[in-house]
Amino acid sequence: MWRRSKWIWFVGIPLLLIAAFFADWGYVYSTHSTPQKAQAASDPSVGPFETVKFAKGVVLITPSGQPNSYTAWYMTKSFWGWHVSGISNAVAGLSPQNYNVDFEPFTFDGQTFVWGTVMIPIKEIVYHHNGKTYTASIGKLSVWHMILPFKQTLFPHSEWTMVLPDGKTAPLFK
């Protein structure tokens, strides 16, 4: 009798631990099976209006829940599903006399995601770097984004221009 109950513990406890592990994994994975579900698990009050492939994951751009503010969520996938690897915020409605754009970069896996909001009518934002040109058009809700295929942390204002709706080019930063 004692021998049999001893084996039940030796077999039963590991089986219970394995079952608990898979139950937890199933729950976490189901709530994080897509980038949108993982973002909703972090902030269920807002949903993305734009999804952009970037580096080893995706960036979801959402309203932040605050007036005139947006959040970019960098999401990556692991064994446990999608999870937030980085967050960045941008503000709209800054004074157009002082700002043309709000500018927010973040770098992951050797690439740079630059994004923000525009305060004035702009057709296109242009970044000039090492003889190459990178462009971003203005999307929904005056939000723009650009992916640079290299790591960049310093952005001299002289490398940025904007194309106005009439086709004229002007410096992006005042």
Rosetta blueprint (number, residue, H / E / L):
1 M L
2 W H
3 R H
4 R H
5 S H
6 K H
7 W H
8 I H
9 W H
10 F H
11 V H
12 G H
13 I H
14 P H
15 L H
16 L H
17 L H
18 I H
19 A H
20 A H
21 F H
22 F H
23 A H
24 D H
25 W H
26 G H
27 Y H
28 V H
29 Y H
30 S H
31 T H
32 H L
33 S L
34 T L
35 P H
36 Q H
37 K H
38 A H
39 Q H
40 A H
41 A H
42 S H
43 D L
44 P L
45 S L
46 V L
47 G L
48 P L
49 F L
50 E E
51 T E
52 V E
53 K E
54 F E
55 A L
56 K L
57 G E
58 V E
59 V E
60 L E
61 I E
62 T E
63 P E
64 S L
65 G L
66 Q L
67 P L
68 N L
69 S E
70 Y E
71 T E
72 A E
73 W E
74 Y E
75 M E
76 T E
77 K E
78 S E
79 F L
80 W L
81 G E
82 W E
83 H E
84 V E
85 S E
86 G E
87 I E
88 S E
89 N E
90 A E
91 V E
92 A L
93 G L
94 L L
95 S L
96 P L
97 Q L
98 N L
99 Y L
100 N L
101 V E
102 D E
103 F E
104 E E
105 P E
106 F E
107 T E
108 F E
109 D L
110 G L
111 Q E
112 T E
113 F E
114 V E
115 W E
116 G E
117 T E
118 V E
119 M L
120 I L
121 P L
122 I L
123 K L
124 E E
125 I E
126 V E
127 Y E
128 H E
129 H E
130 N L
131 G L
132 K E
133 T E
134 Y E
135 T E
136 A E
137 S E
138 I E
139 G L
140 K H
141 L H
142 S H
143 V E
144 W E
145 H E
146 M E
147 I E
148 L E
149 P L
150 F L
151 K L
152 Q L
153 T L
154 L L
155 F L
156 P L
157 H H
158 S H
159 E H
160 W E
161 T E
162 M E
163 V E
164 L L
165 P L
166 D L
167 G L
168 K L
169 T E
170 A E
171 P E
172 L L
173 F L
174 K L
